[in-house]
Amino acid sequence: MAVPKKRTSRSRKGMRRSHDHVAVPNVVFCECGEPTLPHRACSVCGNYKGRQVISGKDA
C-alpha cells in the first residue's frame, strides 16, 4: 500500500482543494418576479421565454 513519505502541508492541501468548491447556480428572474434556473419554465407561473408552457394550476 502506498504511504506518503512526507506530511502534506496546509498550503499544498489548500492548493489541491482550491477547485473543489461548489458552483453557485445562475439565477434569472421570471416576468412574475420569481427566481428560476435558466432554460427552465417558471415553477410559479409556468412561463418560459414569454410563453405559457404549463397551465396555471399545474405550475
Secondary structure, DSSP 4 states (H G I P E B T S, - for coil): ----SSPPPHHHHHHHGGG-SPPPPP-EE-TTS-EE-TTS--TTT-EETTEE-S-TTT-
